[in-house]
Amino acid sequence: MTTQTSDVLVLGGGVIGLCCAYYLLEAGRSVTVLEQGTIACGSSHGNCGTLTSSHAMPLAAPGTIGTSLRWLFKADAPLRIRPRLDPALLRWLFGFAGHCNWKDFERATRLKAPLLIRSRELIEELVHKERLDCEFEALGTLNVFRDAANFEHSHALPAALAAVGIRVDVLDAASVLAREPALKPGVVGAFFNPGDAQLRPDRYAAELARVVRAKGGRIEEHTCVAGIARDGARVTKVSTANGDFFGRDVVLALGAWSPRVARQLGLRIPIQPGKGYSITYTRPALCPRIPLTLKEPSVCVTAWDSGYRLGSTMEFAGYDTSLNRARLNALKRGAAEFLHEPEGPAVVEEWYGWRPMTPDDLPMLGRAPGVDNLVLATGHGMLGVTLSAVTGLLTCEVVTGRKPSFDLAPFNAARFI
Ligand SMILES: Cc1cc2nc3c(=O)[nH]c(=O)nc-3n(C[C@H](O)[C@H](O)[C@H](O)COP(=O)(O)OP(=O)(O)OC[C@H]3O[C@@H](n4cnc5c(N)ncnc54)[C@H](O)[C@@H]3O)c2cc1C
């Protein structure tokens, strides 16, 4: 049994925890990361790896509740709420429904966009500065439509994103097919997002861990936070089966697991796991060059030199650990509608991950209400990879007492209390 003290304890070794550790080490703090499994074994592992400022719009949108009610009993629907009598889920859904209006939708987009844009820049800087070998490429992304009515219906989107500083180019069918020959004819148009980029997320996390260790950070894998104690307004001790850990400051970066540990401190954090799936293959011969979002089936397609991935779908099913075949098959079916070669020759991995979803689809950042030495870095929903670097920077600014680069008041967990 060990007892360890650092300036900062970071709970959670996903991309968020690792980025927090990186910026804190850069600022001269000693850091220990506690991870229950191996580095990035949670949502940070098999996600689609796109860096998408263009996805600034929140899930909580007018119409989302109606759509999910229509899909309630459709096992392979892109967005699904599995009905259960779970008070935390019901409270969360109630909160979520309250944000499904234009005013909150526009506010969340306006707040998230500058963080996404800054983070995308910071990740590129980080990749070059630390020579992160993670297949980063800045090719933009394409949102592709086959349904003319849906394309028409989405025409307000480029102007809405332009209003928050994100450029979108509208392409007709011929231009889309010329730009991406892996797509089948029948496409009616697309939005091209020139500011977006991609990386291989498991490699990004592994490379971040390499740099954290090289800078003197400790990463304790297979070290599950079992207990967290507070004395008044301060966290005093973090207990694990491998010993007790102490930090002057503690960063909670536990993704979808955050409410479980926060509860021990008397903090009720409304995060639900938003379950998504991916299938990773070896590369098909006719492989897309640019990351794609296939709009009608809501399937993301990302290709790297090292592989090819279909991903996405969103299911509110609690902390469910099963691999649901119907949802994996929906990814393949969606891809087959759009692509000449929807699947690669060999399946490398079938995977699910729990996105840490907040009711307003904004992350929780900054000091925890009522706990002076606890900083929250969680609730990044569908965009945690994209937001990882800015979260690390902001968390470092809070811990070191510098003025945060962005106003953190709208992201404080106090908004839910
Ligand atoms: C299918 C899918 C596709 C996605 N695609 C994209 C994308 O293209 N771009 C994008 O930006 N985002 C994407 N995301 C979202 C992104 O994956 C998440 O927002 C991000 O990974 C969250 O990072 P995190 O570090 O907060 O959480 P996690 O990666 O889940 O990390 C939390 C860590 O905490 C650890 N932990 C939990 N409990 C304990 C404990 N008690 N003690 C110690 N450790 C503990 C877990 O093991 C885990 O490693 C996608 C997600 C999914 C599911």
The ligand as a Tripos MOL2 file, in Angstrom:
@<TRIPOS>MOLECULE
LIG
   53    58     1     0     0
SMALL
NO_CHARGES

@<TRIPOS>ATOM
      1 C1        -19.1360    6.3470  -30.9570 C.3       1 LIG1
      2 C2        -18.5030    7.6440  -30.4730 C.ar      1 LIG1
      3 C3        -17.9400    8.5170  -31.3870 C.ar      1 LIG1
      4 C4        -17.3730    9.7300  -30.9680 C.ar      1 LIG1
      5 N1        -16.7470   10.5300  -31.8730 N.ar      1 LIG1
      6 C5        -16.1580   11.6730  -31.4800 C.ar      1 LIG1
      7 C6        -15.4870   12.4990  -32.4090 C.ar      1 LIG1
      8 O1        -15.3970   12.1810  -33.5950 O.2       1 LIG1
      9 N2        -14.9300   13.6720  -31.9680 N.ar      1 LIG1
     10 C7        -15.0180   14.0520  -30.6570 C.ar      1 LIG1
     11 O2        -14.5470   15.1500  -30.3170 O.2       1 LIG1
     12 N3        -15.6200   13.2620  -29.7340 N.ar      1 LIG1
     13 C8        -16.1920   12.0930  -30.1050 C.ar      1 LIG1
     14 N4        -16.8190   11.2880  -29.1930 N.ar      1 LIG1
     15 C9        -16.9320   11.7620  -27.7950 C.3       1 LIG1
     16 C10       -15.6280   11.4970  -27.0310 C.3       1 LIG1
     17 O3        -15.2490   10.1530  -27.2050 O.3       1 LIG1
     18 C11       -15.8220   11.7970  -25.5400 C.3       1 LIG1
     19 O4        -16.4370   13.0540  -25.3520 O.3       1 LIG1
     20 C12       -14.4600   11.8350  -24.8270 C.3       1 LIG1
     21 O5        -13.7380   10.6630  -25.0920 O.3       1 LIG1
     22 C13       -14.6400   12.0290  -23.3210 C.3       1 LIG1
     23 O6        -13.3620   11.9580  -22.7360 O.3       1 LIG1
     24 P1        -13.1870   11.7950  -21.1550 P.3       1 LIG1
     25 O7        -11.7440   11.7590  -20.9000 O.co2     1 LIG1
     26 O8        -14.0440   12.8140  -20.4790 O.co2     1 LIG1
     27 O9        -13.9130   10.4020  -20.8320 O.3       1 LIG1
     28 P2        -13.3510    8.9110  -20.9380 P.3       1 LIG1
     29 O10       -12.4960    8.7190  -22.1210 O.co2     1 LIG1
     30 O11       -14.5110    8.0000  -20.8000 O.co2     1 LIG1
     31 O12       -12.3930    8.8340  -19.6820 O.3       1 LIG1
     32 C14       -12.8340    8.6890  -18.3640 C.3       1 LIG1
     33 C15       -11.8620    7.7160  -17.7040 C.3       1 LIG1
     34 O13       -12.1540    7.6330  -16.3160 O.3       1 LIG1
     35 C16       -11.8660    6.3070  -15.9140 C.3       1 LIG1
     36 N5        -12.5670    6.0380  -14.6530 N.ar      1 LIG1
     37 C17       -13.8980    5.9170  -14.4490 C.ar      1 LIG1
     38 N6        -14.1780    5.6960  -13.1600 N.ar      1 LIG1
     39 C18       -12.9810    5.6660  -12.5220 C.ar      1 LIG1
     40 C19       -12.6040    5.5120  -11.1600 C.ar      1 LIG1
     41 N7        -13.5180    5.3140  -10.1790 N.pl3     1 LIG1
     42 N8        -11.2720    5.5660  -10.8360 N.ar      1 LIG1
     43 C20       -10.3350    5.7810  -11.8190 C.ar      1 LIG1
     44 N9        -10.6440    5.9500  -13.1100 N.ar      1 LIG1
     45 C21       -11.9440    5.8890  -13.4620 C.ar      1 LIG1
     46 C22       -12.3820    5.4710  -17.0640 C.3       1 LIG1
     47 O14       -11.8150    4.1790  -17.0740 O.3       1 LIG1
     48 C23       -11.9900    6.3110  -18.2720 C.3       1 LIG1
     49 O15       -10.7500    5.9270  -18.8250 O.3       1 LIG1
     50 C24       -17.3880   10.0800  -29.5860 C.ar      1 LIG1
     51 C25       -17.9210    9.1690  -28.6570 C.ar      1 LIG1
     52 C26       -18.4840    7.9600  -29.0800 C.ar      1 LIG1
     53 C27       -19.0280    6.9960  -28.0560 C.3       1 LIG1
@<TRIPOS>BOND
     1     1     2 1
     2     2     3 ar
     3     2    52 ar
     4     3     4 ar
     5     4     5 ar
     6     4    50 ar
     7     5     6 ar
     8     6     7 ar
     9     6    13 1
    10     7     8 2
    11     7     9 ar
    12     9    10 ar
    13    10    11 2
    14    10    12 ar
    15    12    13 ar
    16    13    14 ar
    17    14    15 1
    18    14    50 ar
    19    15    16 1
    20    16    17 1
    21    16    18 1
    22    18    19 1
    23    18    20 1
    24    20    21 1
    25    20    22 1
    26    22    23 1
    27    23    24 1
    28    24    25 2
    29    24    26 1
    30    24    27 1
    31    27    28 1
    32    28    29 2
    33    28    30 1
    34    28    31 1
    35    31    32 1
    36    32    33 1
    37    33    34 1
    38    33    48 1
    39    34    35 1
    40    35    36 1
    41    35    46 1
    42    36    37 ar
    43    36    45 ar
    44    37    38 ar
    45    38    39 ar
    46    39    40 ar
    47    39    45 ar
    48    40    41 1
    49    40    42 ar
    50    42    43 ar
    51    43    44 ar
    52    44    45 ar
    53    46    47 1
    54    46    48 1
    55    48    49 1
    56    50    51 ar
    57    51    52 ar
    58    52    53 1
@<TRIPOS>SUBSTRUCTURE
     1 LIG1         1 GROUP 0 **** ****
